[in-house]
């Protein structure tokens, strides 16, 4: 099985080399300029080179130091809203009691967690610092598109490192090891821009300076195999948090996969329900193992990411119609969504 850098084993694997060198130095005050960055949207209408792209985009990228009761972890993040909302990986800040952002001008700022979704390995932070922000891509990225990864590989001495590559493929599904055994990450962007431990949570941007993904995983025994969570997954949440100041992820209570991981039927796509959590909304309303979810509300479910983004459109307490195919017969369930237990 391929080995992956993945955040749920931050203490023992990803950052082992960092801890071995001593993390105290990571938290020293930078001697760089402390000029005010402002909180304007990064506009790239005049970009004509990768150099210009990187110099503008890196102002929206932060290094992240997360300190827990017996660990310290290093990662990256990107500001995606004028109000100081920073998107990163969940595993970067998991169980962190104190979170510090390292800005491109050398300043340090504290941040608090306003949203997490461990199943998507995503989290949103809020800081009072004025940070430029990047727009999120509306989609349309494809294999062959040029991309740039910006982040904090290895440790904070390498803040705002940029690497360039192409999108190698889309809709990749991989299985990774973590503290809970294994997790499946669906519909990822595969790219060959170099990433390393510490890049987790940093942005993958296109040549228009838009965030197309959040870097999360790298194959350790191969070159040029990095993976990013696509913008389609998190854009609805960013918009909700920007508008309301917070969001709580809704919960359906099913676990499964789509046809990219396993050929399960003759249907054109859908989400195969491998198991249903006890007393979950799905279980209480009659959804069963073996059902194929084909629609949630007005959204057709073709791949696993569709189910995740469809649920992000709703709030806790909303009743949504879920359409499934069971033994070739279409069935309808009106499900009240709850919060994750």
CORHU-V341674 format. One record per pair of residues at least 24 apart in sequence whose ideal C-beta (glycine too) atoms are under 10 Angstrom apart, sorted by the first residue. I is the first residue (numbers start at 1). J is the second residue. Records with the same first field share a line. If there is no record, write none. Layout:
I = J  J
//
This chain:
1 = 175  176  177  182
2 = 174  175  176  219  220  221  222  225
3 = 176  177  218  219  220  221  222
4 = 174  175  176  177  178  185  216  217  218  219  220  221  225  227
5 = 91  176  195  196  197  198  199  200  215  216  217  218  219  220  226  227
6 = 89  91  121  174  176  177  178  179  183  185  197  200  216  217  218  220  227
7 = 73  75  88  89  90  91  92  93  94  118  121  176  178  179  197  200  201  216  217
8 = 90  91  94  118  121  176  177  178  179  180  181  183
9 = 91  176  177  178  179
10 = 66  68  71  72  73  74  75  89  91  92  93  94  95  178  179  197  200
11 = 68  70  71  72  73  94  95  179
12 = 71  179
13 = 177  178  197  220
14 = 73  74  75  91  92  196  197  198  200  218  220
15 = 71  72  73  74  75  154  155  197  198  200
16 = 197
17 = 154  155  197
18 = 72  73  74  154  155  156  197  198
19 = 71  72  73  74
21 = 154  155
22 = 72
23 = 65  67  71  72  73  74  155  156
24 = 72
25 = 155  156  157
26 = 63  65  72  74  100  102  152  155  156  157
27 = 65  67  72  98  100  102  108  156
28 = 108  156
29 = 106  107  108
30 = 63  102  103  105  106  107  108  156  159
31 = 106
32 = 102  103  104  105  106  107  159
33 = 104  105  106  107
34 = 103  105  106  107  108
35 = 104  105  106  107
36 = 105  107  129  130
37 = 79  103  104  105  107  129  130  131  132
38 = 82  130  131  132
39 = 79  81  82  83  84  129  130  131  132  133
40 = 82  130  131  132  133
41 = 79  80  81  82  132  133  134  135  209
42 = 79  132  133  134  135  205  209  210
43 = 132  135  209
44 = 134  135  205  206  207  208  209  210
45 = 208  209
47 = 207  208  209
49 = 207
50 = 146  148  162  164  207
51 = 162
52 = 209
53 = 146  148  150  162  164  205  206  207  208  209
54 = 148  150  160  161  162  163  164  205  209
55 = 104  160  162
56 = 132  134  205  209
57 = 104  132  134  148  150  160  162  203  205  209  210  211
58 = 104  132  148  150  151  159  160  161  162  203  205
59 = 103  104  105  131  132  133  134  160
60 = 86  103  104  131  132  133  134  135  150  203  205  209  211
61 = 86  102  103  104  131  132  134  149  150  151  152  159  160  161  162  201  202  203  205
62 = 86  88  100  101  102  103  104  108  109  111  125  127  129  131  151  152  159  160  201  202
63 = 100  101  102  103  104  108  151  152  155  156  157  158  159  160  198  201  202
64 = 88  89  92  93  96  99  100  101  102  111  123  125  151  152  156  198  200  201  202
65 = 92  93  96  98  99  100  101  102  108  152  155  156
66 = 91  92  93  94  95  96  97  98  99  100  111  113  123  125
67 = 95  96  97  98  99  100
68 = 93  94  95  96  97  98
69 = 95  96  97
70 = 95
71 = 95  96
72 = 96  98
73 = 197  198  200
74 = 102  152  153  154  155  156  158  159  197  198  199  200  201
75 = 99  123  151  152  197  198  199  200  201  202  215
76 = 102  149  150  151  152  153  159  160  161  195  198  199  200  201  202  203  214  215
77 = 101  102  111  123  124  125  127  131  151  152  200  201  202  203  214
78 = 131  133  134  136  150  151  201  202  203  204  205  211  214  215
79 = 103  125  127  129  130  131  132  133  134  203  211
80 = 124  131  133  134  135  136  203  211  214  231  234  235  238  239  241  242
81 = 124  126  131  133  134  136  238  239  241  242  243
82 = 130  131  132  133  242
83 = 126  127  128  131  133  241  242  245
84 = 109  111  125  126  127  128  129  130  131  133
85 = 111  114  115  124  125  126  127  131  133  238  241  242  245
86 = 111  114  123  124  125  126  127  129  131  133  201
87 = 115  122  123  124  125  133  134  136  201  202  203  211  214  229  231  234  237  238  241
88 = 113  116  121  122  123  124  125  200  201  202  203  214  216
89 = 120  121  122  123  199  200  201  202  214  215  216  217  229
90 = 115  116  117  118  119  120  121  122  123  124  200  201  216
91 = 118  121  122  123  178  179  200  201  216  217
92 = 121  123  125  198  200  201  202  216
93 = 123  124  125  201
94 = 118  121  123  179
96 = 123
99 = 123  125  127
100 = 127  156
101 = 125  127  129  131
102 = 152  156  159  160
103 = 127  129  130  131  132  159  160
104 = 131  132  150  159  160
105 = 129  131
106 = 159
107 = 131
114 = 241  245  246  247
115 = 234  237  238  240  241  246  247  248  249
116 = 248  249  340
117 = 233  234  237  247  248  249  308  311  312  340
118 = 178  180  183  249  340
119 = 183  184  185  249  251  255  308  340
120 = 185  186  214  216  229  233  234  237  249  305  308  309  312
121 = 176  178  183  185  200  201  214  216  217  229  233
122 = 201  214  216  229  233  234  237  238  249  308
123 = 201  214
124 = 234  237  238  240  241  242  246  247
125 = 201
126 = 241  245  246
133 = 211  242
134 = 203  205  209  210  211
135 = 205  208  209  210  211  231
136 = 203  210  211  212  213  231  232  234  235  238  239
137 = 204  205  206  208  209  210  211  212  213  230  231  232  235
138 = 210  212  231  232  235
139 = 212  230  231  232  235
140 = 206  212  231  232
141 = 167  170  189  191  204  206  210  212  213  228  230  231  232
142 = 167  169  170  189
143 = 167  168  169  170  171  189  190  191
144 = 168  169
145 = 170  189  191  206  207  212
146 = 191  193  205  206  207
147 = 189  191  192  193  203  204  205  206  207  212  213  226  228
148 = 191  193  203  204  205  206  207  209  212
149 = 191  192  193  194  195  196  199  202  203  204  205  213  215  226  228
150 = 193  199  202  203  204  205  215
151 = 195  196  198  199  200  201  202  203  204  214  215
152 = 196  197  198  199  200  201  202
153 = 194  195  196  197  198  199  200  202
154 = 196  197  198  199
155 = 197  198
156 = 198
158 = 196  198  199
159 = 198
160 = 202
161 = 194  195  196  198  199  202
162 = 193  194  202  205
163 = 191  192  193  194  195  196  199  204  226
164 = 191  192  193  194  207
165 = 191  192  193  194  195  204  224  226
166 = 190  191  192  193  224
167 = 191  192  193  204  206  212  213  228  230
168 = 192  193  224  225  226  227
169 = 227
170 = 213  230
171 = 230  258  260  302  303  304  305
172 = 217  225  227  228  230  260
173 = 227  257  258  259  260  261  262  303  304  305
174 = 217  219  225  227  261
175 = 257  261
176 = 216  217  227
184 = 255  256  257  261  304
185 = 216  217  227  229  304  305
186 = 229  230  233  257  258  260  261  271  303  304  305  306  307  308
187 = 229  230  232  233  258  260  302  303  304  305  306  308  309
188 = 213  216  217  226  227  228  229  230  233  305
189 = 213  214  215  216  226  227  228  229  230  231  232
190 = 217  219  224  225  226  227  228
191 = 215  224  225  226  227  228
192 = 223  224  225  226
193 = 224  226  228
194 = 218  223  224  226
195 = 225  226  227  228
196 = 220  226
199 = 226  228
201 = 229
202 = 228
203 = 228  231
204 = 228  229  230  231
206 = 231
211 = 235  238
229 = 305
230 = 305  309
232 = 305  306  308  309
233 = 305  306  308  309  312
234 = 308  309  312
235 = 309  312
236 = 308  309  310  311  312  313  314
237 = 308  309  312  313
238 = 312
239 = 312
240 = 312  313  315
244 = 315
247 = 312  315  316
248 = 315  316  338  339  340
249 = 308  311  312  316  337  339  340
250 = 281  310  311  312  313  314  315  316  317  318  320  335  336  337  338  339  340
251 = 277  280  281  282  311  316  337  338  339  340  341
252 = 276  277  280  281  282  283  285  287  293  296  307  308  310  311  314  320  322  335  337  338  340
253 = 277  278  279  280  281  282  283  284  285  287  335  337  338  340  341
254 = 280  281  282  283  287  288  289  291  293  307  322  324
255 = 280  282  289
256 = 289  290  291  292  293  304  307
257 = 303  304
258 = 292  293  301  302  303  304  305  306  307
259 = 292  302  303  304
260 = 302  303  304
261 = 303  304
264 = 290  292
265 = 290  292  325  328
266 = 325  328
267 = 292  294  302  325  328
268 = 294  300  302
269 = 294  300  301  302  303  304  306
270 = 294  295  300  301  302  303  304  306  307  323  324  325
271 = 296  301  302  303  304  305  306  307  308  310  324
272 = 304  325
273 = 324  326
277 = 340  341
278 = 341
279 = 338  341
280 = 335  338  340  341
281 = 319  320  322  333  335  336  337  338
282 = 322  324  333  335  337
284 = 333  335  336  338
285 = 319  322  333  334  335  336
286 = 322  324  326  331  333  335
287 = 322  324  326  331  333  335
288 = 324  326  331
290 = 324  325  326  327
291 = 322  323  324  325  326  327  331  333
292 = 323  324  325  326  327  328  330
293 = 322  323  324  325  333
294 = 322  323  324  325  330
295 = 320  321  322  323  324  325  330  332
296 = 320  321  322  323  335  337
297 = 321  322  323
311 = 337
316 = 340
//
